[in-house]
Each structure stands twice: as structure tokens, then as C-alpha cells.
Amino acid sequence: MKEPFSLERGRVVESTQGRDKGKYFLVLEQCGKDAVMIADGSHHKLSAPKKKNTKHLRAKPVLIDWETIRPEGGKVQDSDLRRALENHGFAGERSLCKEG
């Protein structure tokens, strides 16, 4: 089935398969025609994004402008990705205490 939204940089996507099923990510870049690099800033960070098959993603109607993720300028950080997802209603579960 053809996705109604393109998987360009800044698109919010939901994982439909794998360990990260049901979690939301931002598309960082296209890797060929059937894969993209995604990150959420907590489980998959910008320094080690996840390569995901596009068949296993559901695109959401939200496209976050990359320039607005960090309006003060500078390099985008993992906390900026988490904040952008939270501000658009795609917050992951957060714990008050750290495990470990």
C-alpha cells in the first residue's frame, strides 16, 4: 500500500514492526529507495540512528521543519529531537527514576 505522506527529512513516523513497534521517530535521511535512517533522541540517538525498512513504518501527517528543531542555532542534539516529538504530541513513556 502506498503511503499518503512522503518519508522526507523531518517526517514523524511510527514503527509498525520490530522491538520498537508503536514508538515514534523522526526521519533523518533516505537510504536507498526502501530504507530510511530514524532517531528519537532516547533509544536511537543521532550518533547511532536506526536503519529501518520503509515497509515497517507508518508516516504521520506531521513534518517538523529541521530549522525549527533548534531555533537558537547550533548542532541539533538528542534532547532537541525528544522535545520536538513531545511538542507535537508524540511523547514516549518517561520514567521518574532511572533503571540500572
SULKAGI-V763236 format. One line per field, one symbol per residue. ss: DSSP state (h for helix, s for strand, l for the rest). A space follows every 10 residues. Layout:
BEGIN
ss: ???
END
This chain:
BEGIN
ss: llllllllll ssssslllll lllsssssss llllsssssl lllllhhhls ssshhhssss sssllhhhhl lllllllhhh hhhhhhhlll llllllllll
END
